[in-house]
């Protein structure tokens, strides 16, 4: 699984700092949170995040599949992300993985 963990790194003009990795509570989902800074357009930053920081699909796409009757385990357990602009070239990128034991 491709992701940047516990470090700061720059890829294609986008700088990422990992701010959290792992579960927030026992038996909880895993979260990988990044503070992102770039002067590139938001859509470019999101693409770099979802392909190079931690490969994942958009939350809305995951949620649409997850809510379908008979959703497969393969689709349910895919990493999915939320990307939020914070202003001034700063972003929050959070990847969620459902708890699996």
PAKOLSE-687364 format. One record per atom (N, C-alpha, C, O): residue in one letter; x negated, y, z negated. Coordinates in pm, whole numbers, padded with zeros to 5 digits, always signed. Each point is the difference from the previous one (the first is absolute). Layout:
<pts>
AXYZ;...
</pts>
This chain:
<pts>
X-00085-00117+00000;X+00085+00117+00000;X-00090+00124+00000;X-00091+00011-00081;X+00118+00079+00171;X-00082+00120+00014;X+00052+00110-00093;X+00115+00041+00011;X-00200+00006-00101;X+00032+00118-00079;X-00126+00057-00063;X-00100-00070-00019;X+00106+00198-00013;X-00110+00067-00066;X+00038+00009-00147;X+00104+00055-00034;X-00188-00110-00052;X+00035-00014-00140;X-00107+00063-00089;X-00119-00022+00020;X+00162+00099-00118;X-00086+00055-00104;X-00117+00082+00054;X-00113-00013-00048;X+00141+00096+00146;X-00106+00081+00057;X+00058+00117+00078;X+00121+00009+00019;X-00208+00078+00025;X+00035+00108+00093;X-00073-00027+00129;X-00118-00035+00000;X+00189+00051+00111;X-00059-00029+00130;X+00066+00090+00104;X+00116+00039-00015;X-00189-00007+00120;X+00054+00079+00110;X-00002-00083+00128;X-00103-00058+00036;X+00217+00053+00032;X+00013-00071+00127;X+00071+00094+00097;X+00109+00050-00031;X-00168-00026+00146;X+00061+00083+00105;X+00048+00136-00053;X+00108+00046+00039;X-00186+00017-00125;X+00036+00132-00050;X+00106+00000-00109;X+00054+00105-00033;X-00025-00221-00022;X+00100-00013-00107;X-00072-00057-00122;X-00059-00108+00006;X+00064+00181-00118;X-00068-00043-00123;X+00101-00057-00097;X+00104+00061-00028;X-00134-00181-00024;X+00088-00072-00090;X-00069-00021-00133;X-00118-00033-00005;X+00192+00052-00102;X-00049-00035-00132;X+00102-00092-00064;X+00116+00036-00016;X-00160-00155-00019;X+00089-00096-00066;X+00023+00047-00143;X-00095+00021-00075;X+00223-00004+00036;X+00033+00047-00134;X+00062-00108-00088;X+00004+00014-00122;X+00043-00121+00182;X+00055-00113-00078;X-00001-00125+00087;X+00030+00005+00119;X-00066-00117-00181;X+00002-00129+00069;X+00053-00105-00096;X-00056-00020-00108;X+00164-00046+00145;X+00050-00111-00079;X+00137+00023-00060;X+00073+00092+00037;X-00041-00178-00132;X+00131+00004-00064;X+00006+00110-00104;X-00101+00034-00063;X+00220+00022+00045;X+00021+00103-00102;X+00061-00060-00126;X+00006+00065-00104;X+00040-00188+00115;X+00055-00072-00116;X-00011-00149+00027;X-00017-00043+00115;X+00026-00035-00219;X-00008-00145+00015;X+00111-00050+00092;X+00114+00044-00010;X-00148-00135+00097;X+00094-00060+00095;X+00063+00103+00093;X+00108-00024+00055;X-00173+00136-00036;X+00053+00105+00088;X-00063-00005+00138;X-00097-00072+00024;X+00153+00151+00065;X-00056+00013+00134;X-00139+00062-00010;X-00034+00063-00100;X-00046-00081+00204;X-00133+00062+00006;X+00008+00127+00083;X+00070+00006+00102;X-00141+00095-00147;X-00001+00130+00068;X-00144+00040+00029;X-00090-00019-00082;X+00070+00075+00200;X-00129+00054+00040;X+00028+00145+00039;X+00063+00026+00103;X-00111+00066-00184;X+00033+00141+00018;X-00125+00078+00041;X-00109-00022-00053;X+00128+00112+00148;X-00110+00077+00054;X+00036+00148+00008;X+00111+00037+00038;X-00207+00046-00074;X+00007+00144+00025;X-00074+00020+00131;X-00115-00041+00014;X+00180+00105+00082;X-00054+00013+00134;X-00013+00148+00035;X+00089+00079-00029;X-00201-00044+00092;X-00024+00138+00042;X-00049-00001+00144;X-00090-00076+00036;X+00151+00163+00047;X-00044+00010+00139;X+00059+00125+00064;X+00105+00049-00040;X-00176+00001+00139;X+00051+00113+00079;X+00070-00049+00126;X+00052+00080+00077;X-00050-00209-00056;X+00067-00057+00118;X+00151+00007-00018;X+00048+00016-00112;X+00028-00028+00222;X+00147+00001-00010;X+00050-00116-00088;X-00061-00106-00005;X+00171+00130-00061;X+00058-00098-00092;X+00019-00137+00064;X-00030-00102-00062;X+00078+00099+00186;X+00024-00129+00066;X-00131-00077+00022;X-00002-00122-00009;X-00105+00194+00039;X-00131-00064+00016;X-00051-00054-00133;X-00055-00110-00007;X+00075+00187-00098;X-00045-00042-00133;X+00076-00126-00042;X-00059-00094-00053;X+00189+00093+00075;X+00081-00117-00035;X-00047-00124+00078;X-00008-00109-00056;X-00022+00127+00183;X-00047-00112+00082;X-00133-00054-00052;X-00019-00122-00006;X-00073+00210-00030;X-00128-00044-00054;X+00022-00074-00132;X-00062-00104-00024;X+00149+00157-00061;X+00029-00066-00128;X+00053-00141+00021;X-00049-00095-00061;X+00150+00081+00146;X+00067-00129+00015;X-00081-00103+00078;X+00031-00119-00002;X-00135+00164+00071;X-00084-00093+00076;X-00137-00024-00062;X-00057-00108+00016;X+00004+00207-00089;X-00138-00012-00048;X-00018+00005-00151;X-00098-00054-00051;X+00188+00118-00020;X-00015+00007-00145;X+00057-00126-00063;X-00070-00071-00072;X+00196+00044+00098;X+00064-00125-00042;X+00107-00029+00104;X+00100+00070+00008;X-00122-00172+00070;X+00090-00033+00110;X+00137-00039-00055;X+00013-00096-00077;X+00089+00171+00118;X+00135-00022-00051;X+00101+00056+00098;X-00035+00072+00094;X+00162-00106-00117;X+00108+00054+00083;X+00075+00107-00080;X-00007+00001-00123;X+00078+00089+00191;X+00076+00102-00072;X+00106-00063-00092;X+00059-00103+00033;X-00036+00166-00146;X+00098-00049-00097;X+00138-00018+00063;X+00067-00099-00026;X-00024+00195+00108;X+00133-00008+00062;X+00013-00125+00088;X+00105-00064+00000;X-00210+00031+00073;X+00002-00121+00084;X+00008-00125-00088;X+00078-00091+00027;X-00160+00088-00132;X+00002-00114-00092;X+00137-00014-00065;X+00055-00110-00008;X+00001+00222-00039;X+00128-00003-00069;X+00113-00049+00090;X+00087-00075-00044;X-00088+00117+00170;X+00103-00045+00094;X-00006-00152+00018;X+00103-00066+00003;X-00224+00012+00008;X-00016-00145+00012;X+00040-00071-00129;X+00068-00102+00002;X-00112+00157-00115;X+00023-00062-00131;X+00149-00010-00032;X+00043-00095-00066;X+00033+00192+00111;X+00144+00003-00030;X+00083-00088+00093;X+00120-00018-00022;X-00181-00035+00126;X+00072-00087+00092;X+00028-00135-00067;X-00089-00056-00064;X+00210+00005+00078;X+00028-00134-00054;X-00097-00101+00062;X-00023+00000+00121;X-00031-00085-00204;X-00091-00103+00049;X-00139+00052+00033;X-00073-00063+00077;X+00035+00175-00135;X-00135+00055+00023;X-00104-00106-00035;X+00006-00062-00106;X-00100+00042+00195;X-00103-00102-00023;X-00099+00046-00106;X-00018+00120-00022;X-00046-00215-00042;X-00102+00032-00099;X-00115+00075+00066;X-00059+00090-00060;X+00028-00127+00183;X-00108+00067+00073;X+00027+00150+00010;X-00090+00081-00020;X+00213-00045+00052;X+00035+00141+00012;X+00012+00067-00136;X-00041+00115-00016;X+00096-00185-00081;X+00022+00059-00133;X-00131+00037-00069;X-00005+00100-00071;X-00099-00179+00092;X-00125+00022-00073;X-00105+00078+00079;X-00117+00001-00036;X+00159+00064+00144;X-00095+00083+00075;X-00033+00126-00080;X+00088+00057-00065;X-00213-00013+00069;X-00033+00128-00064;X+00074+00113+00073;X+00010+00001+00122;X+00043+00092-00200;X+00071+00114+00059;X-00043+00128-00070;X-00042-00002-00116;X+00053+00114+00189;X-00053+00124-00054;X+00099+00115+00002;X+00098+00000+00074;X-00128+00097-00160;X+00066+00130+00002;X-00109+00104+00019;X-00104-00005-00066;X+00128+00099+00155;X-00096+00105+00033;X+00069+00133-00021;X+00105+00027+00058;X-00165+00057-00142;X+00066+00127-00033;X-00098+00116+00011;X-00103+00001-00068;X+00134+00099+00152;X-00083+00121+00006;X+00017+00080-00130;X+00111+00014-00051;X-00222+00037+00000;X+00003+00081-00122;X-00029+00147+00029;X+00006+00084-00090;X-00036-00052+00215;X-00032+00137+00040;X-00150+00024+00002;X-00076-00070-00066;X+00035+00168+00143;X-00141+00040+00011;X-00092-00116+00041;X-00112-00011-00050;X+00159-00074+00140;X-00083-00110+00049;X-00020-00113-00099;X-00093-00079+00014;X+00180+00071-00115;X-00009-00107-00101;X+00122-00091+00013;X+00110+00045+00033;X-00132-00173-00060;X+00105-00100+00015;X-00011-00103-00111;X-00103-00014-00066;X+00213-00058+00047;X+00002-00114-00092;X+00039-00122+00082;X+00102+00001+00069;X-00183-00104-00078;X+00025-00125+00073;X+00006-00112-00103;X-00097-00024-00072;X+00212-00044+00064;X+00020-00106-00099;X+00046-00127+00070;X+00100-00001+00072;X-00175-00106-00092;X+00035-00130+00055;X+00052-00088-00113;X-00057-00004-00109;X+00168-00065+00136;X+00061-00088-00100;X+00000-00144+00051;X+00032-00025+00117;X-00067-00066-00205;X+00010-00143+00028;X+00088-00060-00108;X-00024+00020-00119;X+00127-00093+00160;X+00089-00062-00098;X-00076-00099-00086;X-00095-00064+00044;X+00139+00052-00168;X-00061-00094-00094;X+00018-00142+00052;X+00109-00039+00042;X-00215-00036-00046;X+00005-00142+00037;X-00089-00076-00096;X-00115+00038-00023;X+00166-00143-00031;X-00077-00079-00095;X-00026-00137+00056;X-00065-00082-00066;
</pts>
